[in-house]
Amino acid sequence: MVTTQECLRYLQTGAVTKGDADISGKGVILAFLISAYVSFAAVLVAYVTGMLEDELLTTVDRKIMRIKSRKDKHPRIHETIQHIVLLLSDQQIVTGIAIMAAGFVGLRGGQMSVYHYQIVLYLAWLSSSVHLSALTLLRPFLNKHQGLRAWRLLGMIVLFFMLIVGLVPTVSYDWGTIYSPEADTSLPDTIQPTGWGIPAICFWGKTYGDGFNDDAPIGYLILIFSYVWKMGDLFVSPRNLYNRTIRRPLENFIAKTLSVFARRYMQDGNALWLWCFRGLLVIWIPLVAFMEAMASFSASLWLSALGLAPYQNTHGYDKVEPSKATFLNLFADKQPGALLQIMVQSQSLW
């Protein structure tokens, strides 16, 4: 275990990041990335070819994207793609729980650095996000198989709480800094002490007087909201509740207000009512278009692609290499952790 005095010293001088092939090896990283991209590709193929239920398609999908459900014409192909996505989504849950468990073991033992623990969080977030995105396609299937849905909900809840707990060290403002105040920056990159080499356990429940990272609450909110949204989306009632209590009342209110402005203008010809009508119409049309677009299946695919994009240049290492040749390529010099987590997890909101 690392003592408090050692942690305080590391915060000032930094530490050299040591290799850990079990966490950041190229094989480990590639295994996660390949699985995630194959899952996304399977969902994309199902959408483009129309191998999905008609209830999953909205007006945007049918009229703008020109997607039609063809599952009744090709039931075997539809069933095959559905089972592939089901298998891959299950794999995402299992691997996400496994990598988080490995991270907790290394965190408790004090051997895992900030860098490697950050990779653990990235991979777990990736697994979680891909799984949540795949649920959009699997919703009709899971509604018919409540036993499978119950097991999946259990796995989602376990991974959710593991992520909630796992994010605790990252709330510190000192988490993930590159150069510590007293670090010797003249050393070669391979032996350069940085904030990424500090044992992650040093930040468990401690901020060292520097406060919390401003992005941390946003990451927690997105994580909680995305899980609540997707879990609720597996059931009919939450979707109906949203339409009944939020969307339809909002649309009806704006439509009635527009009608009032139009009648007033037709009665007295006052230009003020005309400008009120135009102003509200400018707000209403983009708002309705946005809600329709975000409710579509295509929006889920676009956000999934956005969430996978930060990983395209990611590669691990199985020996000590310059920190600039790894994840640090993606971020600024300060607080990259919560920012990428926000980008990745936001894909699962729809």
HELIX and SHEET records of a PDB file:
HELIX    1   1 THR A    4  THR A   13  1                                  10    
HELIX    2   2 ALA A   21  SER A   24  1                                   4    
HELIX    3   3 LYS A   26  VAL A   48  1                                  23    
HELIX    4   4 ASP A   54  LEU A   56  5                                   3    
HELIX    5   5 THR A   59  THR A   59  1                                   1    
HELIX    6   6 VAL A   60  ILE A   64  3                                   5    
HELIX    7   7 PRO A   75  GLY A  109  1                                  35    
HELIX    8   8 VAL A  114  LYS A  144  1                                  31    
HELIX    9   9 GLN A  146  GLY A  166  1                                  21    
HELIX   10  10 VAL A  168  VAL A  171  5                                   4    
HELIX   11  11 ASP A  189  ILE A  191  5                                   3    
HELIX   12  12 GLY A  195  GLY A  197  5                                   3    
HELIX   13  13 ALA A  200  PHE A  203  5                                   4    
HELIX   14  14 ALA A  216  ASP A  233  1                                  18    
HELIX   15  15 VAL A  236  TYR A  242  1                                   7    
HELIX   16  16 ASN A  243  ARG A  247  3                                   5    
HELIX   17  17 ARG A  248  ASP A  268  1                                  21    
HELIX   18  18 ALA A  271  MET A  294  1                                  24    
HELIX   19  19 PHE A  297  LEU A  308  1                                  12    
HELIX   20  20 ALA A  309  TYR A  311  5                                   3    
HELIX   21  21 SER A  323  ALA A  325  5                                   3    
HELIX   22  22 PHE A  327  LEU A  330  5                                   4    
HELIX   23  23 GLY A  337  GLN A  345  1                                   9    
HELIX   24  24 SER A  346  LEU A  349  5                                   4    
END                                                                             
